[in-house]
Amino acid sequence: MGLIKIFSGEEILATSLKEKLEASSIKVVIRYNNQANVLPSIQTAKAAELFIQETDFNKANPVIEEFRLSI
């Protein structure tokens, strides 16, 4: 089984969701997508993507949905 992307957005939100998932014993991979290196004149919030194992999706889905409803 592979990784699936469950979130893409601002780093602060990604970190919050990552902490909630890890509290539920779900391992999370975070990838930062920093466009400042490509377009240094554009100042944007640091983007991040979260990935989990496909096998953890059923366990993670309630946590993800609760998080999405809270933002």
GIUR-V448003 format. One record per helix or strand. SS is the DSSP state (a for helix, b for strand). FROM is the first residue (numbers start at 1). LEN is the number of residues. If there is no record, write none. Layout:
SS;FROM;LEN  SS;FROM;LEN
This chain:
b;3;8  a;11;13  b;29;5  a;35;3  b;47;7  a;54;17
